[in-house]
Amino acid sequence: MSQTTMSAPTYADVVDLDRYPIHDLASERGRRLVQECQAELAETGVCNLEGFITRDAVARMVRVAGELADKAWSSDRTHTIYFEPADETVPTSHPRAHQVRSAKHGIAYDHIPGDAPLRRLYESDDLTAFIATVLEKPVLYRSADPLDALQITTFKPGDELGWHFDRSEFSMTVMYQPADEGGEFLYAPGLRSQEQEHYDEVEQVLRGDTSRLRVLPAAPGTLAFFRGEHALHTVTPVKGETPRINSVLTYGERPDMRLNDLTSELFYGRTSS
């Protein structure tokens, strides 16, 4: 059940509730927020909420990332855009065989302290209910994966996230710190669907066609959510001395949603099983 306006939510220091009243969706302001998010999502494939996270909470999460730097799994691997073994029955140019590079430093959910701002927010029913309402889902669950439900990712110079489709239906991102140069989040919304893989269109993007690409804004404190299962996306190589730091919050319509072992090993160096 949502928090009432009579008592401050446990994440009141994390979210700018004056602009984004996720604790009071039944109010006129709450309904208007949901409608605006739904309209943006329908138009662009992404809902992007600048200033959703307070400055103090952003600064604290940057510090948490630094404090947990020794817990981060440093990965630099190639993989397919589907996070599945390459299909050896198709040409190497086919999306099912195409290999990309991902290099980043990921701090798993089980390392993030319980009092960290984004962990408190992620574990609140209010945020889950807000996202479900915007997405018009009768029910939405936080991920059951003890590693991947919420992560902190640092991209240092030379790091990147190769083109891919998410394994989960919906993903939320929170930006804490953009890079000096590079580190752009590029995406092609609605490139595939439940019914069609559209391999020809996917291959065009992989070959360098930019006509369908959009850039996700990267202002600190921005919350964005999109249908990552259907949107091909990437983070371009980071340049300069300032690392790109963000979190990914994972949700789905199944209560038992977890990464497969291949993806878990790639991003965390271990599995949750």
C-alpha positions in Angstrom: 0.0 0.0 0.0 1.3 3.5 -0.9 2.5 5.8 1.8 -0.1 8.5 2.8 0.6 12.2 2.6 0.4 12.2 6.5 3.8 10.5 6.9 7.0 11.0 5.0 8.1 8.1 2.9 11.3 6.4 3.8 12.8 7.6 0.6 11.7 11.3 1.0 15.3 12.4 0.9 15.9 10.5 -2.3 13.1 11.7 -4.6 12.0 15.3 -5.4 8.4 14.6 -4.3 7.3 18.1 -5.0 7.9 17.5 -8.7 7.3 13.8 -8.7 4.7 12.7 -6.1 5.0 9.0 -6.6 3.8 8.6 -3.0 0.4 10.1 -3.8 -0.6 8.8 -7.2 -4.3 9.1 -6.4 -4.0 12.9 -6.2 -4.5 15.3 -9.1 -0.7 15.9 -9.3 -0.1 12.2 -9.1 -2.5 11.4 -11.9 -1.1 14.2 -14.1 2.5 12.8 -13.6 1.4 9.4 -14.7 -0.4 10.8 -17.8 2.6 12.8 -18.8 4.9 9.8 -18.4 2.6 7.6 -20.5 2.4 10.2 -23.2 6.2 10.5 -23.4 6.6 6.7 -23.4 4.1 6.3 -26.2 5.8 9.0 -28.3 9.5 8.2 -27.8 9.7 4.7 -26.3 11.3 6.2 -23.2 10.1 8.1 -20.1 12.8 10.5 -19.0 12.4 12.3 -15.7 15.1 14.9 -15.0 15.8 15.8 -11.4 13.9 12.9 -10.1 16.7 12.0 -7.7 17.8 14.8 -5.3 21.3 16.3 -5.5 22.2 15.0 -2.1 21.1 11.4 -3.0 23.1 11.6 -6.3 26.2 12.8 -4.4 25.8 10.0 -1.9 25.5 7.3 -4.6 28.7 8.6 -6.2 30.4 8.2 -2.9 28.9 4.7 -2.5 30.3 3.7 -5.9 33.7 4.9 -4.8 33.5 3.1 -1.4 32.5 -0.1 -3.1 35.0 0.1 -5.9 36.9 -3.0 -4.7 33.6 -5.0 -4.8 33.0 -4.2 -8.5 33.4 -7.0 -11.0 35.6 -5.7 -13.9 34.4 -7.3 -17.1 35.7 -7.0 -20.7 34.0 -9.6 -22.8 32.5 -10.2 -26.2 28.9 -11.5 -26.5 25.9 -11.6 -28.8 23.3 -8.9 -28.6 20.9 -11.4 -27.1 23.2 -12.6 -24.4 23.0 -16.1 -25.8 25.6 -18.3 -27.4 26.4 -17.3 -31.0 24.3 -19.2 -33.6 26.8 -21.1 -35.8 24.1 -22.0 -38.4 23.8 -18.4 -39.7 26.3 -16.0 -41.4 28.6 -14.1 -39.0 26.8 -10.9 -40.0 23.5 -12.2 -38.8 22.3 -10.6 -35.5 22.2 -14.1 -33.9 25.9 -14.5 -34.6 27.1 -10.9 -34.4 29.6 -10.3 -31.5 30.0 -7.0 -29.5 32.2 -5.9 -26.7 31.1 -4.9 -23.2 33.6 -3.6 -20.6 32.5 -2.1 -17.3 32.7 -2.3 -13.5 29.5 -3.7 -11.9 28.6 -3.6 -8.2 26.0 -6.3 -7.5 22.9 -5.8 -5.5 24.1 -7.9 -2.6 27.0 -5.5 -2.1 24.9 -2.3 -1.9 24.2 -1.2 1.7 20.6 -1.3 2.9 20.7 2.4 3.7 22.0 3.5 0.3 19.5 6.0 -1.2 18.8 4.0 -4.4 18.4 0.8 -2.5 15.9 2.3 -0.2 14.0 3.7 -3.2 14.2 0.5 -5.2 12.8 -1.6 -2.3 9.8 0.8 -1.8 6.4 -0.4 -3.0 5.7 3.2 -4.1 8.3 3.2 -6.9 7.2 -0.2 -8.1 3.5 0.9 -8.1 4.4 4.1 -10.0 6.3 2.3 -12.7 3.5 -0.3 -13.0 0.9 2.4 -13.3 2.8 4.2 -16.0 3.3 1.0 -17.9 -0.3 0.0 -17.4 0.6 -3.2 -15.8 -1.8 -4.8 -13.3 1.1 -6.0 -11.3 4.9 -5.5 -11.5 7.6 -7.2 -9.5 11.1 -6.2 -8.5 13.7 -8.7 -9.8 14.3 -11.8 -7.7 17.9 -11.8 -8.8 20.2 -11.1 -5.7 22.9 -9.8 -8.0 21.1 -7.9 -10.8 18.0 -6.5 -9.2 19.8 -3.2 -8.6 23.3 -2.5 -9.7 25.8 0.3 -9.7 27.8 0.5 -12.9 31.0 2.5 -13.5 32.4 3.0 -17.0 36.0 4.1 -16.9 38.0 5.4 -19.9 37.7 2.8 -22.8 34.8 1.0 -21.2 31.6 0.6 -23.2 28.4 -1.5 -23.3 27.9 -3.2 -26.6 24.6 -3.3 -28.6 22.1 -5.5 -26.9 18.5 -6.3 -26.0 17.7 -6.6 -22.3 16.8 -10.0 -20.9 14.1 -8.3 -18.8 11.0 -6.6 -20.3 11.5 -3.2 -18.6 14.6 -1.5 -17.2 15.0 1.7 -15.2 18.2 3.7 -15.2 19.4 6.4 -12.8 22.2 8.6 -13.9 24.7 9.9 -11.2 27.6 11.1 -13.2 28.2 11.4 -17.0 31.6 11.0 -18.6 33.7 14.0 -19.8 33.2 12.6 -23.3 31.5 9.6 -24.8 29.4 7.3 -22.6 26.3 8.2 -24.6 23.3 5.9 -24.2 22.0 5.3 -27.8 18.9 3.3 -28.5 16.6 2.2 -31.3 13.1 2.0 -29.8 10.7 -0.8 -30.8 13.2 -2.5 -33.1 11.7 -5.9 -32.3 8.4 -7.2 -30.8 7.0 -10.3 -29.2 5.8 -11.4 -32.7 8.7 -10.3 -34.9 12.5 -10.2 -34.5 13.1 -8.0 -37.5 16.6 -9.3 -38.1 17.1 -7.2 -41.3 16.4 -3.9 -39.4 18.6 -5.0 -36.4 21.4 -5.8 -38.8 21.2 -2.4 -40.4 21.8 -0.8 -37.0 24.7 -3.1 -36.3 26.2 -2.1 -39.7 26.1 1.6 -38.7 22.7 2.9 -39.8 21.9 5.7 -37.4 18.5 6.8 -38.9 16.5 5.2 -36.0 18.8 6.0 -33.2 18.0 8.3 -30.3 20.2 9.6 -27.4 19.0 9.3 -23.8 19.8 12.5 -21.9 22.3 12.0 -19.1 21.8 14.8 -16.6 22.6 13.6 -13.0 19.5 12.6 -11.1 17.6 11.6 -14.1 15.3 8.5 -13.9 14.5 6.9 -17.2 12.6 3.8 -18.0 12.0 2.0 -21.3 11.2 -1.3 -22.9 14.8 -2.7 -23.1 13.6 -6.1 -24.2 12.5 -4.5 -27.5 14.9 -1.6 -27.8 18.4 -2.2 -29.1 20.7 -0.1 -27.1 24.4 0.7 -26.3 26.7 2.9 -24.3 29.4 4.3 -26.4 33.1 4.2 -25.3 34.0 6.5 -22.5 36.7 9.1 -22.9 38.3 11.5 -20.4 39.1 11.1 -16.7 35.6 11.3 -15.3 33.9 7.9 -15.2 30.3 7.4 -16.1 28.3 6.1 -13.1 24.7 5.0 -13.1 22.3 2.4 -11.7 20.0 -0.1 -13.4 16.8 -1.1 -11.6 15.1 -4.2 -12.9 11.5 -5.2 -12.9 9.2 -7.7 -14.6 5.8 -9.3 -14.7 7.0 -12.5 -13.2 8.0 -12.8 -9.5 10.8 -15.2 -10.2 12.8 -13.2 -12.8 16.5 -13.8 -12.8 19.5 -13.5 -15.2 20.6 -16.6 -17.0 24.0 -18.0 -15.9 25.8 -16.7 -19.1 24.8 -13.1 -18.5 25.4 -13.3 -14.7 28.9 -14.6 -15.3 29.5 -11.9 -17.9 28.5 -9.0 -15.6 29.2 -10.2 -12.1 31.7 -13.0 -12.4 29.4 -15.4 -10.6 25.9 -16.7 -10.6 23.1 -16.4 -8.1 22.3 -20.1 -8.1 
